[in-house]
Amino acid sequence: MAASRLCGLSAHVCLDAGDYESAGSHARTAWSCAEAAGHHEMQAWVRSVESLIAFWNGNPQRAALLAQHGQCYSASGSVGVRLASLEARALAVAGDAQGAVAALVTAEQARDAMQSPDVMPGVFSFPTAKQLTYAGTTHLAIGGTSHVQRAIDCAETAVDLYRVTAADDRSTFDLLVAKLDLARAHMLAGETDAAEVLLGVVLDSGPGQLSASILNRLGALAGELGAPQYRGSPQIAHLRERIVNAAMPAAVSAADSSEPLT
């Protein structure tokens, strides 16, 4: 179990650095160790990491399958919530809106059915704030007025929960993700000023706070802001320029720092 957890942590470090090949290697070792230990909950957690790796490596269909497989092993704690939330987000990005909504319901049911609190903290747990962040991202991926509004509600609640969380238990990355999703939702709702304020918080946080997944989100948002409906707006052009200027140096820095992690 100790070896499985250590390899799992190594996988997460590589994932945050954008080194997906090394992350997958560590995750496979973590799975082998969890399997040898006969610990189903750890096997479920490793599947969640593998799902994350597949998702950010551009394969949402595989990410959904890995999350579904992991749910066969989860019995207690929040890992079942995590897996269902991962499944929902992946299915939404893959274009399966109905399946994504069903997975969100499964995540809520898994939270209600939790038999015991998480023993391991940090990345081994999945707090309600993070569940709401994933739900917001899922609704954004589904799209449409009602889902965008639900994304705003989820992200706002997640940010509020992170604000009252003890500093030692607060994830800076997760808080920035929630704010970034909230900014994108306001942008889609036509609330440009609100989006600009939230994006400013993310962009001013500094390169060291921008994980690979956040950089991916910023890159996608910059692409969206280049769409025809935004052309001719000085405010949007300035905002897009800020995103590019902040994200590109950070992306280069992350790529350089990931090399020793292989």
Buried (B, 14 or more C-beta within 10 A) or exposed (E): EEBBBBBBBBBBBBBBBBBBEBBBBBBBBBBBBBBEBEBBBBBBBBBBBBBBBBBBBEBBBBBBBBBBBBBEBBEBBBBBBBBBBBBBBBBBBBEBBEBBBBBBEBBBEBBEEBEEEBEBEEBBBBBEBBBBBBBBBBBBBBEEEEBBBBBBBBBBBBBEBBEEBEEEEBBEBBBBBBBBBBBBBBBBBEBBEBBBEBBBBBBEBEBEBBBBBBBBBBBEBBEBBEEEEBEEEEEBBEBBEBBBEBBBEBBEBBBEEBEEBE
